Amino acid sequence: MSERTTLTTLARRLRPSLSNRPVPVPAFEHVPTPPSERGHWLLAGTIAALGVAVLVAVLTGLVGHARNAPVAPPTVLVTAATPAPASAGSVSATGTSAQPAIVARPPVQGQSLTRLESPLQTRVSQSWMEGFYPIYSVAQSTFGVNWLLIASIHEQETAFSTAPSTYHGLNFAGCCGGPMQFNVTNGPVSTWDLVSDSYRYGARPAAYDHPTARHPSIYDDFDAIMAGAHLLSADGATLVLEQGAWNAAYDYYGHDAAGVAYADQVLARAIGWSQHGFCANCGLEPAMVAAVHAAYGAPVLASLTPASATPRATSAKHSRGRKR
């Protein structure tokens, strides 16, 4: 056999074995390689760690207490002038509205003038007062009564709701209660009965201190302050801190010598706030009290009968807040 024939025969024998060899698969270069997920897991872990840190900070009190900006008092619309002394022979008019003034007298003898001279010494915090500012604002816009007069009544009655038993029970005379010390016993229709629905006229704030489950309530801040503003409005108070405001404060307490002193102090405080800015912890200015008395209180006090002008015979509308 020739060499050529031998090589041809060998090639034929090897062909099947070569055809059975696996053909190498070419690389598919157009298919991208999946990216690494390490970065995503790292980001997720970082976010989770931050969330846990924030949760711990809130639960431990490190953050969250200053979540809201401080609430400022309502704007003082008008700066009231210091009143001038009344002319000789003039008498302040009360009950100048279309209906007689709403004056509530308790069924028992109340406090004397000396109780008005012994204020309850309580310092009121800024955060405590912030709960009342929105209510004062709603009461002013709803009933057209200067919020400084409303706040001054609130201070005079319960030292901005810090006096004992403000939110439960009745006062020492057993007639009045709540932040604005409404009389609930001078029936058959009490002073509170006359104005208890006042809360319906304004928009109740979404949140405030001491809300009650049911309305109206003398212990609910909004219900009581709105009713107080309504009562002041019915008795002649407006946005102006003058004669009408004094009359309304006088009616709020009762027509006697103690009522004169009460109205003098309430209006003097409100006028002082309008001139110098609202200050929950500032005392009365004796000079302003004297000016208000000379303008509005003195003529009324002089017109009272000797019996009603005597402190021992006074019949207070109800307890005087800081004066308890």
Buried (B, 14 or more C-beta within 10 A) or exposed (E): EEEEEEEEEEEEEEEEEEEEEEEEEEEEEEEEEEEEEEEEEEEEEEEEEEEEEEEEEEEEEEEEEEEEEEBEBBEBEEEBEBBEBBEEEEEBEBBEBEEEBBBBBBEEEBBBBEBBEEBBEBEBEEEBBBBBBBBBBBBBBBBEBBBBBBBBBBBBBBBBBBBBBBBEEBBBBBBBBBBBBBBBBBEEEBBBBBBBBBBEEBEBBEEBBBBBEEBBBBBBBBBBBBBBBBBBBBBBBBBEBBBBBBBBBBBBBBBBBBBBBBBBBBBBBBBBBBBEEBEBEEEBBEEBBBBBBBBBBBBBBEEBEEEBBBBEBBBBBBBBBBBB
